[in-house]
């Protein structure tokens, strides 16, 4: 194993250049048809998430219903991509979403800190899979990463992927807010990519900063290089802090200009978000009617 | 094992809808006169020429063509203003006027940006975010120096020169006028300026702004016209200083013309800059820098990074990334906020660029241009790469002044430096590496007035700009920029 890892040489990242590129992307003006198309894509890419200690059976049920019926007064709206919950709610969510095509994602591996043994993490992952999870969102061991034990991090991801098997897609959360630099984000991305992740994901949403555009760009570039090198397509999921439609469109622009059309589907790009959908719905209604509606016209779940 | 498909699909189905900058706040006159002695006066020849929108080939306005008499009038007005007023004002008072100009430029920024784009063809994104704010910043910056010249040059007794004759190019019309007028005024000189004939409009708006700011009459005079008008300024006896930005060819003519006179001169001429990418560079940001280096302002940039030198070991990946990045560059209507590459400034410049593209092909270089259609009306050129070129290729040696990049490889630092310096020009260069010591090693050895490290085409009023060798001499911007408009009598 370790032999493979030492051969992963991460390209350096220049923060000023990344910020420049991001500001160029955010200057893109997305209007009219392009905006409507983009907003619908955003809805369809959402992993509608609830990860609270206070989660209840009813809350998860409501969330599943919302995921399937975002705003029934607006015709032809897509559903969200997935519902993301803790492992103990996977079975319930699976049942609620039956026949909808919406995936069930579960966080696992001692989420959010990742501070546990590999055995516990595998058991945690297995629990989610046994409940019927289609996707597992794992966290990397940031402590080990900072200690320079990249092999450990690599092996852990590879092991969890092994537990997931072919049919359960693995999203690897780097928790970029704890990584300290864009160079580290790039290194962690490369580790996660080579270790067999199906998606790489920015954040747990439990610490700040969560997802940012610069961090996402660095990760998209890592995905691009991995694709150039291997032909293997890996997805991207920024999560946390993306709560308005405009920002979500900036993210999609970043994807469009970095990776192109192949990634502009919920098979390869997701937003981890709890409150993004309603802002997107408000924007869609605004495009349709020409005026903003009160927040109270949109269900809060 | 068969090679897996790894092509990206960057010509997106998700097309951006048009997002045009409004032009409703712009009221261009049908005819523009000369601005001499604080008044708008008709050219003595009665002649006017058209200024066109290069994106539509439509006429925007008629511009007065100044001749000997007009230039003489302007120089006399400038001399009178210098003798009776401007040179006698305290630095603090001069500074107030310059600050006022800067503020009005900010107030009218949107209008200036739209006119710059209409007249010159550059994308509104650039005129809005770069040209106009930077031009205003130059006035702000030099306004601050006006009353501090003694501190800028302690114990050297700085004195103004008199009347400065200034000739600006068409690639950054307002910005170049700002680079020239702001330090001249701050140092206590008066000015006769001729903008390039294809892009006079924003300079004329700047004259309006000078009026609005209550600048004493004759301190800034604008004489529009073509090369002959410029020659009149250069040759006029009443001029104490020439500041020229333009081609090396014209720069040589100017130097010939003023030989034997005591006119001071600064020349900011052409370039053929090397943008050098090492294997340890942040490659994705380097690619962005390559794009900004050569496709910024359609490549109409004297300091453009028109020669790319890539270390052999990363050549394939850099080229691939660059080609992919070029797929998402939008060429089209300069007024669209999403346009990356606007219109070529004029028919004649487009002909020059096409001549070089043809030449490159004939020389056996391999050409790459992204797919996509160009409008039939207007002057357009796709972003273009040439690979497989040698130092002896003309497209490597000569300044094209368009979106055309010649790409070479190198193995060692020595080879990179040799290739980079092997040009008659010496305006700028770029170095891309993660290693600080390598950057300093390179900057010491590159014969270029500006060396950017891990960035390209970044400008700031506080930073001096100017060239070595045939790229000219003298510096504009920063403290150095003051020196060009001062004398130091012992």
Boltz contact constraints between the chains, C-beta under 6 A:
constraints:
  - contact:
      token1: [A, 11]
      token2: [B, 283]
      max_distance: 6.0
  - contact:
      token1: [A, 12]
      token2: [B, 282]
      max_distance: 6.0
  - contact:
      token1: [A, 12]
      token2: [B, 434]
      max_distance: 6.0
  - contact:
      token1: [A, 13]
      token2: [B, 282]
      max_distance: 6.0
  - contact:
      token1: [A, 14]
      token2: [B, 282]
      max_distance: 6.0
  - contact:
      token1: [A, 14]
      token2: [B, 285]
      max_distance: 6.0
  - contact:
      token1: [A, 14]
      token2: [B, 454]
      max_distance: 6.0
  - contact:
      token1: [A, 17]
      token2: [B, 285]
      max_distance: 6.0
  - contact:
      token1: [A, 17]
      token2: [B, 288]
      max_distance: 6.0
  - contact:
      token1: [A, 21]
      token2: [B, 288]
      max_distance: 6.0
  - contact:
      token1: [A, 28]
      token2: [B, 338]
      max_distance: 6.0
  - contact:
      token1: [A, 29]
      token2: [B, 19]
      max_distance: 6.0
  - contact:
      token1: [A, 29]
      token2: [B, 337]
      max_distance: 6.0
  - contact:
      token1: [A, 29]
      token2: [B, 338]
      max_distance: 6.0
  - contact:
      token1: [A, 31]
      token2: [B, 17]
      max_distance: 6.0
  - contact:
      token1: [A, 31]
      token2: [B, 19]
      max_distance: 6.0
  - contact:
      token1: [A, 32]
      token2: [B, 17]
      max_distance: 6.0
  - contact:
      token1: [A, 33]
      token2: [B, 17]
      max_distance: 6.0
  - contact:
      token1: [A, 34]
      token2: [B, 16]
      max_distance: 6.0
  - contact:
      token1: [A, 34]
      token2: [B, 17]
      max_distance: 6.0
  - contact:
      token1: [A, 221]
      token2: [B, 284]
      max_distance: 6.0
  - contact:
      token1: [A, 227]
      token2: [B, 6]
      max_distance: 6.0
  - contact:
      token1: [A, 228]
      token2: [B, 6]
      max_distance: 6.0
  - contact:
      token1: [A, 231]
      token2: [B, 4]
      max_distance: 6.0
  - contact:
      token1: [A, 231]
      token2: [B, 5]
      max_distance: 6.0
  - contact:
      token1: [A, 231]
      token2: [B, 6]
      max_distance: 6.0
  - contact:
      token1: [A, 256]
      token2: [B, 12]
      max_distance: 6.0
  - contact:
      token1: [A, 257]
      token2: [B, 328]
      max_distance: 6.0
  - contact:
      token1: [A, 260]
      token2: [B, 8]
      max_distance: 6.0
  - contact:
      token1: [A, 260]
      token2: [B, 9]
      max_distance: 6.0
  - contact:
      token1: [A, 260]
      token2: [B, 10]
      max_distance: 6.0
  - contact:
      token1: [A, 261]
      token2: [B, 9]
      max_distance: 6.0
  - contact:
      token1: [A, 261]
      token2: [B, 12]
      max_distance: 6.0
  - contact:
      token1: [A, 261]
      token2: [B, 13]
      max_distance: 6.0
  - contact:
      token1: [A, 262]
      token2: [B, 9]
      max_distance: 6.0
